[in-house]
Amino acid sequence: MSLSLAPINNQQEYSSFLQTPALKPHASFMHTWEWGEVLRNETPEFLRLGLYDSDKLIGIVQIIRRPLRFGGYFWYAPRGIAMDYTKTETVTAAYSALNEYLRAKGGVFFKADPDLVRGDPAVAAIDILRPQPAAIFTQAERVWCVDLQKDETTQLAWMKAHGMRKNIPYYLRRAAREGVAVIASDRQNDLEKFITMLHNLRERKNMVGGHDDHLRRQFATMGPRRYEKIFFAKKSGHVLAGALVAIYGKEASYLHGASLDLYRELQAPHSLHFEIMRYIVKYYPEVERYNFWGIVSDKNRTPKHPRHGYSEFKRSFGGYKEEYMRARDFVYSPVLWRLDWLLQKYFAWKYKND
């Protein structure tokens, strides 16, 4: 099979193709044209390519160029190619064509991390090309998911059947009784309120700084298309907790969150996320699940781990763990790639990223 790649500059053609039903299982908000526009403003080189079988468009991919710490650069395709992953022969041909396209442009390696679960036949179809497993994930690799149900009663029953902590319904009832309400917003000034909350959280937890301008760019681009929402849990006009959620395809993804110490006894973050799920069901009926994003591995599920608290919070809703394939590196310069790989392994150990 011989496939070709070419720039795709028609937004309507691109976005229409992304709606193809066969793409939905693996299509991410990171594949959207709008997310690409965010990336375009944050990288020295951005590529938006169509994958063609003769003249037929069968895949799309967005790629950025990233610098390496010791000089040089690599290419990265967030969530890989948006395509039909059930056709494994085509998957192999697609990644082979993309690999050769980028090899010709130079760089140390090309990284891709499609959201294929471990064991999916498409993973083996990519590995036929003998890429190297990356040192560490780039996007969330191990996530916690809750399948969305048609109403509140069914949702709670599903969560209970999938390991929900027994005190969650009590938290929800108490918060409702005490007047905690959840609102959704796509206003830029509400994003600024949320960024302030993130600053306060980092100060309390001694966390490193965030990427405020990145959040502003993505919300300004994604918000008007209904691909992102800010949610706040409030009581008596006071914001208690907030979340930034991306919504596209089969899932809504919890990207960032923060809470304040005010009224902590009401456990507002639990109400916040439960009401986000109800909102998604009402206004985005095509969405199938709520993705809480990253959790720590089972082997590191201990109070000593720095991310134990937020990981256990996500698990408390009940649900299931989804583990994606480790990102793959298609290597062009083995020595420089290995240097970067070892450096990434060191940082993963230092900051306990697992």
N, C-alpha and C positions, 0 to 999 in steps of 0.2 A: 504494500500500500504506500503510495506516494502522496504526501500532503504538503501544502505550502502555507506560508505565513505572509501577511501583508498588513500594513497599517489600516485601521478601520476608523474613519473620521465622521461617519454619519451616526449621530446620536440616536435617531429614531430606529435605524436598522439595528444598532447595537442593543438598545434597550428592549426592542421587540423580540430579538433572538433570545435574550436572557429570560424571557417569559415562557420559553418553550417548556412544556410539561416534563420532558425527559431530563431537564437540567435541575428541576426543583430539589431533588434529594441532596444536592451538593452545592447549590447556588447560595452565595453568601452576600451580605450587604457590601462586602469588600470587592465584589465583582461589579457593582453598579457603576454606571457612568459617573455619577455624582461623587462616589468615593475616589474614583480615578482623578477627578478634578482636584480633590484635596491633595492627593499624592503628587500631582503635577506641580503644585506650589511648594512642595517640601523636598524636592529632589533635583539634582543637577541634570538628570535625564529621565524621562518618562516615556514608556512605550505602551500603546494600546493596539493590540494586534488581533486580527481575525485569522482563524485556522480554516483552511479551505480544502475540500476534497473536490478536485476540478474547480468548478465555479460555485460549489455549494458551501455555504458557511456552516461549519459543524462545531465550532468552538470559539471562545473569546478569552483573552487573557490581558491583564494589566501588570506591567513590570516597572520596577524602579531600580535605579542604580544607587548603591550605597557604598560609602567609603570604608576601608579597613583601617584599623588603628595604626598599623605599621606601614601604610602606604598601599596604593592600588585600590581596587574596588571589586564588588561583586554585584550580581543581578538577583533580584528577589521578586517572585510572583506571589503576592498574598493569596492564599487558598487556591493556588494553582490555576489550571485551565477550567473554565466553566464549560462543561461538555457532558455528553451521555457516557457515564462511567460503566454502564452495563456491557458495552462493546469493548472487551478487553484488547482485542487486536488493534482497534482504533486508538485506544488509550496509549498503547506502546508506540504506535506510529506518531501520535500527537506529541508526546514528550520527546521522542527522538528528533522530530522536526524542530521543536522549540529549542532543544539543547543545541542543535547544530546552528540554528539562527543566531543564538546568543554567543556561541563559541566564536563565530566570525566577527563579532563586535568587540572581542577582547574581554579582559577581566580575569579574576582568579577562579571564580566558580559561579554557578547559577543555583539558587535555592528555591524550592517550591514546597508548599505544605497544604495540599488539598485536604478537605475535611472527610477523608476516607477513614472509616473505623478500622482498627487493626483486624487483619484477617480477611478484609474485603478482597475478592479476586483482583480488583483493579490495582491494589498495592503490589501484588506479584507482577502484574503487567508493567508497572513502572520499573520495578526492580530488575526486570530482564535487562534493562539498560545499564545496570551496575552503578547506580549513583551511591554515594556514601551517606549513611545516616548522619544527620547534623549533630553537633555536640549538645545542643539544647533546643527546645522549642522556641519559636518566634511568636506565633499566636498560641492561644490556650490549647493545650494538647490533651488535658484530662479535665473534663467538665462535668457539671451536675445538671441534670435536666428533669423537668416536670412536664408531662403531657397535659395539654390543656383540655378541659372538659366543658360541656355546654352550659352548666349552671353551677352555682355555689355549692349546692348539696353534693352534686356528683363530683365536683372538684375535691372537696374535703374527703369524700369517700375514697377517691383514687389515691390521694396523698396518704391517707391512713393505711390503705392496703400496701403502700410502697414505703413504709417505714417512717411516716411522719412522727415527730416527737409528740408525746401525749399532751403536753401543755400548750401546744400551738393554738388549738381552738379556743382555749381559755384566754390567751393573749388577744386573739382577734375579737372575741366578744367584749372583753374589757375595754379595749381601745375604742370600739364602736360606742360603747355605753358612755365613755368619757369624752366623746365628741371628736375623736381623731378622724379626720377626713383626708382623702387622697385626691390630688388634682393632677391633671396632665397639662403640659405646656409645650409650645414650640416657639416661645418668645425669647429673643436674644437676651433681654434683661434678666430673665429667669435663669438663663445659663450663667450669667455673672454671679447671681446669688449662689448657684450651685458651686461655682469655682471658689467662691469665698468659703463655702463649707468644706471643700477639699483642702484649702489652705489650713483651716482650723484643725482638721483631722490630722494633717501631717505634723503640725506643731505638737499636738497632744501625743502622737505616737512616735515622734522623732523619725519621721519618714523623709525620704529624699524628695526633692521638688518634682512637680508634675510638668505637664506640657500644655500650659494654658492656651497658647496661641493655636496649637493643634486642635484643641477642643473647640475653640471659637470658629476655626475654619470649617471643621467637619459639621458643626451644628448649623452654621450659616448655609452650608450647601445641602446637607441631608434633611434638615428640619422642614424646609418648604415642600419637600417631596414626600413628607410623612414617613421618612425612613428613620428618623430619630425623634425621641420625645424625652423631655425632662418630667419627672414625677416627684412631687413633694407630699409628704405626710405632714399635716398641720393640725394644731389645736389652738383655739382662741387666737387665731391670727399669727401664731408662732410656727415657724418651720422646725420640725423635729428630725426629719430624715429626708434624703433625696437620692435619686438614681437617674443615671443617663442610660437609656435603652435604645438599641438599634433594632429595627423591625424590618425584616425582609424575608421573602420566600417562606420556608417552612417554620422559621423560628424567630422569636424575639430574644435578643441577647443583652444581658445585663453587663454593661461595660465598666461603669464606675458608680460608686456609692459613697455616701457620707451620712453621719448622724451626729446630733448634738447631745449634750448631757441633759438638756431640759426635758423633764418628764420621762426620764429613763425607765421608770417603773411601768410605763405603759407599753414598752416593747414596740414602739412605733415602726421600726424596720420590718417586723413581721407583717403588720397590717399593710405597709407600703407594698411589699412584694406580692402579697395575696391580691391586693386591689389592682396592681399592675396586670396580673394574670386575667382578672375579670375584665379589665379595660380592653386588653388585647382580644379576648374572645368576642367582645361586643363590637369593636370597631375594625378588627382585622380578622375576619372569620377564616381566611385562608391559612393563618398561622396555626401550626400544630403543636408547638411546644415552647416552653420558656427555658432558656439556656442561662443558667446562673454563671457560666464560665468557670474559671479555674478553681480546682480544689487540690489539696496536697495528696500525695500518693498514700496508699494504705500503709506502706512500711514506715512512713513519716507521720502517721496520724497519732501524734502525741502532743500534749500541752507544751512541750519544750520547743516545738517548731514555731517559728515566728509568724506563720500564717495559719496556725491551727484554729484560731478563733473564728475568722471569717469563713474558713472552710467548713467548720462544724455548723455555723449558722446556715449555710446553704443546704447542707445535708439534713438539717432539722425539718425541712418542709416535706421530706420524703421524695422519692424519685429514683433516678438511676444514674450510674456513672457511664459516661461515654468516653472512650479513649481513642483518639485519632492516631494515625500513623505518624511516626517521627518525621519531621521535615527531612527532605533529601537534598543533598548537595551534588550537583553535576560538576565534577572537578576539571579545571583547565590547567591549573598550575599546582601540582601536588605538594611541593615544598611550602609554598605560601599558604595553601589551604590548610595544611597540617599545623602550621604556626597559629593560624586563626582558630582552628579547632581546639588546640590545647589552651589557648587564651580563653575561649568561651567556656571550656570545661572548668578552668580555674574560677571564673566569675560565678559559674553555676554552683560550685562548691562553696565559695566565699559567702554568697547571698542565699544559700540553701534553696536555690531554684531546682525543683525536681519535676 
